[in-house]
Amino acid sequence: MVQGWVTTLVLAFGILVAVIGVIAYLRMFRKDRLSRAYQSTTDVPPPHPTIVGNTRENGQDSKAKSEQAAPRD
């Protein structure tokens, strides 16, 4: 039969390894999350205003389209 102090030592070693593993995983998870947050803020360029000039829809001027009569219901 195994002595009591050996069982206690093996159990304490297992708990210590588990705690160290959880701490290492949480540190890795936090670093990954922070690096993703940093990348998302640096990868997205600031919005630029879009200047719309003479636009044509289906080959017609938008000015000519606004002068057309609206269909009646």
N, C-alpha and C positions, 0 to 999 in steps of 0.2 A: 504494500500500500504506500502511496505517495504521502510524504509528510506535509503537514499543514502550511509550513512556511514556503514550500516549493509551490503549492497551489496559489498562495497569496502573491508570491513573486510573479508567477506566470500571468495571473489575472491583472495585477498592477501593470505589467509590461504591455499586455493587450489593450488596456484602457489608455495608457500613455500613447501607444502607437495610433489608436483611433482618434484621440484628441489632436495629435500632431497632424494627422491626415486631414481632419476637418478644417483645421486652421490653414493648412496649405491650400486646400481647395477653395476656401473662402477668399484668401488673398489673390489667388489666380482669377477667380470669378470677378472680384472687384476691379482688378487691373484690366481685364478684358472689357468690362462694362464701361470703365472710364475711358479706355482707348477708343471704343466705339462712339461714345458721346463726343469726344474730342474730334474724331474724324468727321462725324456728321455736321459739326459746326464749321469745320474748315473746308469740307468738300462742296458745300452749297454756296454758290456765288450770290452776292446781293442782287435783288431784283432790279432789272433795268426797265425804264418806261419804254413802251412800244409806241413808236410814232407811226401813225397810219396816214398814208398819203392818198393818192388817187387809187381807190380800190375798184376792181371790176369784178362783177359777179356774172358768170355765164356770158361774158362778152359784152355786157351792157354797162354803161356808166352808172354809178350809184346815184348821181344827180338826176339822170333821166328816169331812173326807177322811182325816185321819190315824187316825180311829177305825174306818174301814172295814176289813174283812178283806182281806188280800192274796190274790190268786188263787193256787191251787196248780198246780204243774206236773205 
